[in-house]
Amino acid sequence: EVQLQASGGGLVQPGGSLTLSCASSAFSFDDYAISWFRQAPGKGREGISCIASGGTKYYAGAVKDRFTISRDNAKNTVYLQMNSLKPEDTAAYYCTTDQKGYCGPMRRVATMDQLGQGTQVTVSS
């Protein structure tokens, strides 16, 4: 079973930045798209970003122009750089994959399996 570990969350003030990481010690990212979804307390999941195996990037409208996804296959890690954070970005963030090389729509990302513990991001003054 694929296990992905998200890390890098924390408490940040509105307007601040965080960089999340997604890594796996037993699963090679090279050929697969990696996605991020988030879930705020009392709310449903929201697909927010995906990077295809070839590097094409996709974002949900709520995070576009503020978040940047990237990958370093040599380190087997995907990053989510989050800038201009807002209180509504507060959520648990998870990375996931369906072991395909391409990205699906964000509504599909929201339904993908949770493959490990997420990382909590709290945006508050």
N, C-alpha and C positions, 0 to 999 in steps of 0.2 A: 504494500500500500504506500502510495506517495505521501510523504510528509513534507510540508513546507513550513518554515518558521519565519514569522513576521516579527520585526523588532524595530526599536527606534522611537516608539511613542513616548508621550509625556505630557506635561502641563505647559502650555504656552499662552502668552497673552494675545489678544486679537491683533492681527497684523503681523504676527511673528511667523517663523518658519520652522519646519521640522523635515528631516529626511528619514523615511522608513526604508527598511531593507527586508528583502525576502530571500531566504537561502535554504538550501537543502544539502545534507551531507551524503545522501544516498540516491539522489535523482539528478540526472544531468539536464540542464535547462536548454542545451544547445538547439534542439530541434523543435522546441515547443513555445507556444504563446503563454505568457504569464499575465494574469489579471489581478486586479484588486477590487474588492468590494468592501463596503462598510455597513455597520449596523449601529444605529443610535438607540438608546434606551427607549423602549416602547414603540419603536418604529420598525418597518420592514427593511430588508436588505436593499442596498443601492449599489449597483455596479458603477465604478467610477473610472477605471482605466484599464488598458490592456496594451501589451507590446507583443507583436508577432515575432516569430522566429527570425524573420528577416529584418526586424527593427521598426516596422511601421507601427505608429502609435495612435491610440484612440482614447478619447476622453468623453466623460459625461459633461453635459452643458454646465452643470453646477460647479465643476472644477476646472473647466477649460480655461486656459490663460493664467491659471494660478498654480496648477500642479504639473509636474513634468516626470514622465516615466522614462527609465533608461535601463539598460541591461549591460552586465559585464560577464560574458560567458566564461571567461578565464577564471573568474572568481565564483562562477555559478550563483550569481546574485542579481536580483532585480531591485532597483531603487525607485522610490516615489518621493520626489522633492516637492514639498508643499509650502507654498509661499502665500502671503496675504491671508493667513488663516482667519476664519470667522467662527463665532460661537456655534453656528450650525454645522461646522465640520466636526464637532465633538461626536465621537463614535469609536467603536472597536473596529479596527482595520484588519482585513485578512487578505492574504494572497492565495491564489489558487490556479489550477490548470486543469484542462480536460485532455491534455496530452495531444492536442492538435497544433499544427504550426501557425494557424491563422486565428484571428480574433473574431468572436461573434459580437452581436449587438450588446450594449450595456444591460439591457433587460435580461439577456441570457446570462451575462456575467453574474447578475444578482442571484441566479438560481444554481450556480455551480457549487460543488461540494466544498465544505469547510475541511481543509487538509491539515490543519494544525491550529495552535493557539494564535489568536490575533494579538494585536498590540493596541493599547488604549491611547487615544489622542483626546485631550481635553483642552479646549480653547476657552479661556476665562480670564477676566481681569481680577 
